[in-house]
Amino acid sequence: MAVNKPVGDNARKGAVKKRSQVKTKIGGATAWTKRSKKSGEFMAVKKPAKKTKVAKKFKGVRVEKRAGKKKKARAGGRR
């Protein structure tokens, strides 16, 4: 469980539960979209600043693994 004391210091200790974030594209710029684990719906989008092409991540929210990427089999196997 996250410990959020002292109140009002604008800092969180620990991870945000029941949330994940995924990297998306909006008009050619990279953005981060926050998703609810319970319902699967998208909750918020963090867009990049006007002068940049890349947005900052949501603090304390885990990043979803990319789907479809598989490791290549090694030739010769393990030794």
C-alpha positions as CSV (number, residue, x, y, z in Angstrom):
1,M,0.0,0.0,0.0
2,A,1.3,3.5,-0.8
3,V,2.2,5.8,2.0
4,N,1.3,9.4,1.2
5,K,2.4,11.3,4.3
6,P,3.0,14.2,5.1
7,V,-0.2,15.5,3.5
8,G,0.3,18.3,1.1
9,D,3.9,17.7,0.1
10,N,2.8,16.8,-3.4
11,A,4.8,13.5,-3.4
12,R,3.7,9.9,-3.6
13,K,5.6,6.9,-2.3
14,G,4.9,3.7,-4.1
15,A,3.2,2.7,-7.3
16,V,-0.3,3.7,-8.6
17,K,-2.5,0.6,-8.3
18,K,-5.0,-0.6,-10.9
19,R,-3.5,1.6,-13.7
20,S,-1.1,1.1,-16.6
21,Q,0.1,3.3,-19.4
22,V,0.8,2.7,-23.1
23,K,2.7,4.7,-25.7
24,T,0.5,6.1,-28.5
25,K,0.8,8.5,-31.4
26,I,-1.2,11.6,-31.8
27,G,-0.7,13.6,-35.1
28,G,2.8,12.2,-35.5
29,A,3.9,13.1,-31.9
30,T,4.4,10.5,-29.2
31,A,1.9,10.6,-26.3
32,W,1.2,8.4,-23.2
33,T,-2.3,7.1,-22.5
34,K,-3.4,5.9,-19.0
35,R,-5.6,2.9,-18.8
36,S,-7.7,1.4,-16.0
37,K,-6.9,-2.3,-15.3
38,K,-10.4,-3.0,-14.0
39,S,-12.5,-1.8,-17.0
40,G,-9.8,-1.5,-19.7
41,E,-11.0,2.0,-20.6
42,F,-8.6,4.8,-21.5
43,M,-8.6,7.4,-18.8
44,A,-6.3,10.2,-19.7
45,V,-3.8,11.2,-22.4
46,K,-0.5,13.1,-21.7
47,K,0.3,15.1,-24.8
48,P,3.7,16.6,-25.6
49,A,4.6,20.2,-25.0
50,K,4.3,22.6,-27.9
51,K,8.0,22.6,-28.7
52,T,8.7,18.9,-28.3
53,K,7.5,15.7,-30.1
54,V,7.6,13.4,-27.0
55,A,5.4,13.6,-24.0
56,K,6.5,12.7,-20.4
57,K,5.2,9.6,-18.7
58,F,2.6,9.5,-15.9
59,K,4.4,9.3,-12.6
60,G,4.2,6.0,-10.7
61,V,2.1,4.2,-13.3
62,R,3.5,1.0,-14.8
63,V,4.2,0.7,-18.5
64,E,2.4,-2.0,-20.4
65,K,4.6,-4.4,-22.3
66,R,4.3,-4.2,-26.1
67,A,2.2,-7.0,-27.6
68,G,3.5,-9.0,-30.5
69,K,7.2,-8.7,-29.8
70,K,8.7,-12.2,-29.4
71,K,12.3,-13.1,-28.7
72,K,14.2,-14.7,-31.5
73,A,15.3,-18.3,-31.1
74,R,19.1,-18.6,-30.7
75,A,20.9,-20.8,-33.2
76,G,22.7,-23.7,-31.6
77,G,20.7,-23.6,-28.3
78,R,22.2,-23.3,-24.8
79,R,25.5,-24.7,-23.8
